[in-house]
Amino acid sequence: MESKENTTHVEKEKEDDEPDINYRGIKAMPFIIGNETFEKLGAIGTLANLQVYLTTVFNLSRFSATTLLNVFNGTTNFATLLGAYLCDTYFGRYKILAFGSIASFLGLLLIALTAVFKQLHPPQCGNSDAHCVGPTPWQMAFLLAGFGLMISGAGAIRPCNLAFGADQFNPNTQSGKRGIDSFFNWYFITLTFAQMISVTAVVYVQTDVSWAIGLSIPAIFMLISCFLFFIGTKIYVIVKPEGSPLTSVAQVLAVAANKRRLKLPAQPWLTLFTYTRPNSINSALPYTNQFRFLDKAAMVTQDDKINPDGSAGDPWKLCSLQQVEEVKCILRVIPIWVTAILYHVGEKQQYIVFQAMQSNRHLGTTNFQIPPATYSIFSMLTLTLWLPVYDRLLVPFLRRLTGKPSGITVLQRIGVGVFLTVIESLVSAFVEQRRRSLALSSPMTGIQSVRGAVSSMSAMWLVPQLFVAGLAEAFSAVGQVEFFYKQFPENMRSIAGSFFFLGMAAANYLNGALISVVHRMTEKSPTGNWLPEDLNKGRLDYFYYMITGLCVLNFCYFVVCAKWYNYKGIVKISEREMDLVKDRV
């Protein structure tokens, strides 16, 4: 009895020693959102127009430029997994974001220098491809060094910024929970606003004024982003890393494999080993029937030893039910994540800029031509206008109908976006058919183009597919971020953030592979190459029809996975229940 009282006294002293967390919530948002806004102004201000920059300044072919950017974007998004691991395991979100901000600034600076100094890019092409000289190896090396720094920066920033922003709200209060939900929506609104500035004002300066000035502006934006991030340091809630969460995952898989021959009890939730680590930020999870083979990792045998505090003597021989359920959470997410790959393939169309370049880009009857990369603003504008309507009008209306706090479930939200990619790809095919038909029958006169004739079709015909793309992103992309954040264990939230970008990475590589395979397989076919340098000689519409078919299959697969999925539950354990568990052990 005396020992128990002493233990309770020690635990109380530890609780008293722990300082109360001062959640600043909204007060921290100007610095976090400001940092993110200017970071996107810098990164997207460069990335949005890289296709044009690589084909017109570095004189790469469209196929080479598209392939390079697919590899760059894929590697960037895959780097987020490494950034998330380092963040959750060793350094914490604040230090990783600080490193990423500086690395991104240096990367943007190097890319800007390739436009400023003539020695760092090849000479300008003449009126035909015969006069084009490609970049030298050291010119490409300098450019790729800038890409490498941007990959390091994005790999650090992307998985951590959303989780870092959510850290500023108290997850245990209703106002804090509402703040986190609204933060995801408003985060995408400010992000899209930054994208709109990048693909209009910044792209215009790059295309019509000067590449040197236009690429220097994003570097300056990134410098401002670093400044805003660091001046808010004193008010941030900085969550310390708890060690590698992946170690626990590996332990469950290894122990379950070693105990695979054991027979599961009829009611495993009553006999499996239960232990919750003190001061863990993870919510206690209830037992679930899925992936029951993992339950064997929590079965106690005669060889297993248990410490006096209730923990396993050897975590590589015995795992707790809590650990097992955390691994189940991750495994349940993976089939949903797979659907995100083809979602991104359908939503992010690689040839939209090249279609705009071979369409009539004149604004009305004026001589002003809208830069090709600027047309993506219409999807961003749709996202920006729709999210406030969804958050403030549609959600309250749906909440009254369904009784659900978010109006609809997060998987229903994602499903709407996945379905919209089918419509988007189909509309894209119809529009490309019209563009190509007019380019062959009535091309614009008086306009010189190295790549081929310019169609008399207004590039504004590209707006409908971009409108649908914006709606798809508003539903599915925002839904995916919220889904991963809420369904992963709390100590893996940076890794959860990286899962969204891993889907984009896989989509980039898949898109690159599809373009490569289609390019090579149709090059010598009777119908001709679908994706040549001159789109008028190809059949890009056939490519879009193929993407439509893949998106239909993806939607059907998503419906099956969504019906199978079990949302993460939370068990509230009282102090008395915890004492009973300890006494039983």
HELIX and SHEET records of a PDB file:
HELIX    1   1 GLU A    2  ASP A   17  1                                  16    
HELIX    2   2 GLY A   25  ALA A   28  5                                   4    
HELIX    3   3 MET A   29  LEU A   47  1                                  19    
HELIX    4   4 LEU A   50  THR A   56  1                                   7    
HELIX    5   5 ARG A   62  LEU A   86  1                                  25    
HELIX    6   6 CYS A   87  PHE A   91  3                                   5    
HELIX    7   7 GLY A   92  VAL A  116  1                                  25    
HELIX    8   8 LYS A  118  LEU A  120  5                                   3    
HELIX    9   9 ASP A  129  HIS A  131  5                                   3    
HELIX   10  10 PRO A  137  ASP A  167  1                                  31    
HELIX   11  11 GLN A  174  ILE A  197  1                                  24    
HELIX   12  12 SER A  198  VAL A  202  3                                   5    
HELIX   13  13 VAL A  203  TYR A  204  1                                   2    
HELIX   14  14 VAL A  205  VAL A  209  3                                   5    
HELIX   15  15 TRP A  211  ILE A  231  1                                  21    
HELIX   16  16 THR A  233  ILE A  235  5                                   3    
HELIX   17  17 PRO A  245  ASN A  258  1                                  14    
HELIX   18  18 PRO A  268  THR A  271  1                                   4    
HELIX   19  19 ARG A  292  ALA A  298  5                                   7    
HELIX   20  20 LEU A  321  GLU A  347  1                                  27    
HELIX   21  21 ILE A  352  MET A  357  1                                   6    
HELIX   22  22 PRO A  372  SER A  376  5                                   5    
HELIX   23  23 ILE A  377  VAL A  389  1                                  13    
HELIX   24  24 TYR A  390  LEU A  394  3                                   5    
HELIX   25  25 VAL A  395  THR A  402  1                                   8    
HELIX   26  26 VAL A  410  SER A  441  1                                  32    
HELIX   27  27 ALA A  459  LEU A  462  5                                   4    
HELIX   28  28 VAL A  463  ALA A  472  1                                  10    
HELIX   29  29 GLU A  473  ALA A  477  3                                   5    
HELIX   30  30 VAL A  478  GLN A  487  1                                  10    
HELIX   31  31 GLU A  490  MET A  492  5                                   3    
HELIX   32  32 ARG A  493  THR A  522  1                                  30    
HELIX   33  33 LEU A  535  LYS A  537  5                                   3    
HELIX   34  34 LEU A  540  TRP A  564  1                                  25    
HELIX   35  35 GLU A  575  ARG A  584  1                                  10    
END                                                                             
